[in-house]
Amino acid sequence: MRYDKKWFWLFVLPVLIAFSIVVIIPLITGIYYSFTAWNGRVDQIPKFIGLKNYLSVFKDENFLNAFIFTTKFTVVSIIIVNTVGFSLALLVTRKLRMSNFMRTIFFMPNLIGGLILGFIWQFIFVGVFQTIGETFKINFLQGWLSDDKTGFWGLVIILTWQMAGYLMVIYIASLQNIPKELIEASEIDGANSWEKTRHIIIPMVAPAFTISIFLTLANSFKLFDQNLALTNGGPGNATEMLALNIYKTAFTFSKYGEAQAKSIIFFLVVAGITLVQVYFSKKKEVEM
């Protein structure tokens, strides 16, 4: 038994050290800096100012608007991304000849980095959409990123295109674990495709929905690269999300203490929402 414990700590200790250096220590340091008026200069000792940064955050209209925009974006993204991902999983598990090829194609956008992805879709929205709109006199396609409404849907499209294929893989793994006997029994009883999906498939893949909704929720709230590359928060900060707002507070206005206070609030909000989501999703699984 002692021999096993030694090997356990031998393998776990490097990971714990790395995790502490990358996550735990920066988190504790960040909490301290959130109570200071730090401007980012390493040659100055941060001045302790108590809760002033936190009070300033709740008076910051840009932060509150970014929070509202991010919340709306997250709700819409959870619905659309999971619907598309689940639909793709149902499509590629129908034993089609090109199923493996389709799986690869649908998953590939997830391999593209956020900034590159943002610039690709910026070219599509600005270059391609604008040209088509001007050629065929379609006003809806013109100035997509110069309007807050179409800019919002542009961000939803970009996240859906990137994440749907990744969630598809999760749903595929869950769909393949459904006992074939259940499907065959339902077919014998005369169930159609919709009835099989509603009463058998969806309840059986409930754990996959829990994981996928958690991933979508976390990634939607933390979205930064795509927001920076696609709209940079424009027009007039109308499409600015929380992560971008925190970034600008720190690196544009050099308010590192206030930015850190925003980060702590951001962390608590995301952690709280995701824990509640997982709790109720798990509870729903048991009921099913």
N, C-alpha and C positions, 0 to 999 in steps of 0.2 A: 504493500500500500504506500509506504514512504517513497518507494522507487517511482510509482506512478505520479505522486504529487510533485516530485522534483522535475519530471519531464513536463508536467502540466505547466508549472511556473516558468520553465525554460522557454516554452513556446509562447506563453501568454504575456510574459513580462515585456518583451520588446514592443508588442502591440499596445500594452497599457502605457508604456513610456511615450510612444508616439502619439497616442490619443490624448494624453495629458498635455503634451507640448503643443499640439495643434488645436485642441478643443478646450480642455478644462482650464489651463492657465490663461489663455486669451479671454475666456468668458469671465473669469474672476477679475482680471485686469480691466476688462471693458466695463464691468459693473462699477469698479472704482472710478474710472475716468468719467463715467456718466454723472458723477457728483462733483465734477471739477470744471473749471473754465479753461480747458486745454485747447490750445490753438495748433497743436501738431508739432511744435518745435521741441526737439529733444534736449535742447540746452536750457530749457526753462522748467522749473518745478510747477506742476499743475496746481492751480489755486482751488482749494475746496470751497464750494458754494452751496452745498446741500441739495435741496430739491428744486433749485431754480431752473435747471435744464428741463426737468420733467414738467414744471409749470409752463415753461415757454413752449414746449411741444404741443400742449393742448390749446394754446393760443395761436398756433401756427396754422393759418387757413390752408396753405398749400399741403401740409401734412394731412390735415383732416380730409381735404378733397382727394388726395392720393389714396387715403384709406378707404373712402367710399368707392372710388373708381376701382381699386383692387378687389374689394369685396364683390362688386357687381361682376367684374371680370371672372373671378373665381367661381361664382355660382353658375354663370353661363358656361364656362369652360368645363366644369365637372359634368354637366349634362351632355354637352356636345361631344367632348373627347371620349367619354365612356360609351356613349351611344355608337359613335363611329367605330371605336375599337372593338366593341362587342359584335357589331354588324360584320366587320371584316373577319373576325374569328369564325362567325357562323358561315361566312362565304367560303373561306379557305379550308374548312373542315367538311365540305360536301363531296370530297373525293373527286375533284375535278382534275383534269390532266395537267393543268398549269398551277396547281395549288402551291407547290414548293416555290415556283418562280414568283408567284404573287406574294407569298409570305416574305420573300427576300425584298421585293420591290417596296412593299408597304412598310417594312422595318427600316429600310435604308435612311430615310430622313432623320431618324433618331441618332444616327452616327455623325450628323453634321453639327458643328459647333454653333452655339447661339448667335454669336456676332455674324458669322458667315451666313447663317440662316436668315438673319434680319436683313442683311444687305441684298441677298437673293430676292426676297419678297419685296424689298423696297424698290428694286428694279422692276419687278412685275407690277406693283401698284402704281408706281410713278411713270415708268417707261411704257410698258405694254398696255395697261389700262387706259392711260392718258391718250395714247395713240389710237386705240380702238374707239374711245369715246369721242375724240375729235373727228375721226374719219366717218363714223356712223351717227354722229350727233347724239350720242348717249350721255346726257349730263351726269347720270349716276356714276359713271366710271371715271369722271374727271375730278382731279384734286382729292383723291382718296385719303391721303395722309395729311391734308390741310383742313380736314373736318374732324371734330371729335367723335362723331357717331361712326363714320366709316373707319376712322382710325382705331376705334374700339374693336370693330369686327375684323379689322386687319390683324390685330393682335390675337384674337380668338382663332382666326384661320391659321396663323403661323404656329400657334401652340398645338392645335389639332393636327396639323400636318406633321409636326415633329413627334408628338406623344402617342397618337392613335396606333401606330404600328407596334410600339413598345407594349402598350396595354393589350394589343391583339395577342401577343405571345403569351401573356398571363392568362387570358381567357381561353386560348387554345389548350393550354396545359390542363385547365379545369374542365373544359368540354370533353377532352379525351379520357377523363377519369369517370365520366358518367357511365354506369353499367348499361350495356347494350340491351339487357333484358328489359329494363324499364321502357326504353324507346320502343322495342318490339311489342311489348305488352300494350302500350298506348295505341300503337298502330292497329293492333288486333281489335281493340275496343272502339276503333273508328275515329281517333283523335286526328285533327288536321294539323298542319305545320304550326299555326298560331297557338293552338291549344297545347301542343307538345312544348313549345317554347315557354309559354306562360306558366304551365303547371308542373313541368318537369325540369327543363333546362335551366331557367332562371333561378329557381330555388336551389338546385344542385350546385350552381356556380356562385352562390352567395359569398363564400369566402374570397373568391377572386374579385368580386365587386368591392368588398371591404378594403382589400389591398389597393386596387386600382383607384378607388375614390380617394384613399389616403394619399397616394402618390400624386394624383391630379391636384388635390387641394394644396399640398405642400409646394409643388412646383409652380402652381398658379400664383400663390402668395409671394413666392420668392423670385418671380420672373424679373430678370434684370437685363441680360445681354440682348434679348430680342427687343425689349422696350427701348434700350439705348440705341440700337442700330436702326430700328424701324422708324420711330417717331421722335426719339430723344425727349419725350414728354410733351411734345407740341401737338396742336397749336396752343400757345399760351398756357402750358402745363396742364392742359385738359386731359391728356392721356398719360400723365406721369403716375407711375406706380410707386409703391412704398419703398422698394429697394433702390430705385433711381432717385427718389426724394432724399433718402438717407445719404446716398453717394454724393449728391450735389451739395448737401449741407456740409459734408466733411471736406470734399476736395475742390468745391467751387467757392464756398463762403468761409472755409477754414474754421468752422465751428465743430471741432472734433468732439468736444464734450457733449454738445447738444445732439450731434449725430449718433453718439454712443447711447444716449438716453432713448432716442428713437429706436435704435437697434434692440435695446432691452425690451421696450414696449412691444416692438414687432415680434420678438422671440416669444414673449409671453402669450401674445394673441394667437400666433400660429400654433404654439404648443397646446394651448387650451382648446382651440377649435379642433385640432387633429385628434386629441385625446377623447373629446366628446364624440366626435364622428366615429372613431374606432369602437368606443364603448357601445353606442347605439347600434352600429352595424353588427357587432358581435352578438348583441342581444337579439337582433332580428334573425341572425343565423340560427340561434337556438330555437326560436319560435317556429322557424321554417322546418 
